[in-house]
Structure formats: C-alpha cells, structure tokens
C-alpha cells in the first residue's frame, strides 16, 4: 500500500510540473523584468510576437532594441526581452540576432 501511495504522490507532483509550458516559463521570465511584473499573458505574448515581426520585416538587433527603448524599456531589459522573445517565438532568428 505504501508503494502505491508513493507512486500516486510522485505522479501528482510530476503532472503539476509538466503543466508548465515553455510559454509559461517565458511569461514568468518576462515578468521578472522591471515594470512588467503585472503584465497579462496576452500582452507578454504580443510583445514577443512584435519583436519577431521586427526581424521578419528585416530589422536587425539594434533596431529591435531601439524600438523597445523608444517605448520606455531600459536598455538592459530590452536586450533580455529580445533574447527571450526570439528564443520563444522565432528561434530561426536566433543566429541572426547575435544572442
């Protein structure tokens, strides 16, 4: 009986961990950036897609960074956002980005 209880407990624990997706990890990482801690998932998703759209239209990393900085994001935070967004939503641009 103890073996079954341990198995059930381990399964419950693992199923809780498995529910955290790559995107929810991305949301959590973006929320660690100053000023974005209370942002909705949809807003964070849209931010990442916007970064990728810049690369899709031919922008380079300095242009992507400037777009975020011009919208009130600190330079260091802009770099984190660009790197995390590319990794999550458009990894095909990872090599081009320099991250």
C-alpha positions, -999 to 999 in steps of 0.1 A, spaced: 0 0 0 28 24 8 43 18 -27 10 28 -43 8 59 -21 43 70 -31 36 63 -68 4 84 -66 22 112 -49 50 112 -74 26 111 -103 7 141 -89 39 160 -84 52 153 -118 19 162 -135 19 196 -118 54 202 -132 45 190 -167 18 216 -169 43 245 -170 49 250 -207 78 268 -225 54 297 -230 45 300 -193 82 299 -184 87 327 -210 59 347 -193 75 343 -159 109 353 -172 95 385 -188 76 393 -156 109 394 -138 119 425 -158 112 457 -140 78 473 -149 64 442 -165 56 421 -134 19 427 -136 15 423 -174 -11 400 -187 -1 368 -206 -17 382 -238 4 414 -235 36 395 -230 27 372 -259 20 402 -281 53 418 -271 72 387 -281 54 385 -314 61 422 -321 99 415 -316 97 386 -340 77 407 -365 106 432 -365 130 405 -375 106 391 -401 105 425 -418 143 428 -419 152 446 -387 184 438 -370 191 436 -333 200 473 -327 167 482 -344 147 458 -323 164 471 -292 158 507 -302 121 500 -307 117 488 -272 139 515 -257 118 541 -275 88 527 -258 102 531 -223 121 499 -217 155 502 -201 184 491 -225 194 461 -204 158 450 -201 153 454 -239 181 430 -245 165 404 -222 132 408 -239 146 405 -274 166 374 -265 138 357 -246 112 366 -274 134 352 -302 141 321 -282 104 315 -276 86 327 -308 111 329 -336 142 308 -329 150 308 -366 163 344 -360 185 334 -330 217 332 -350 210 364 -369 203 383 -337 237 377 -321 222 362 -289 
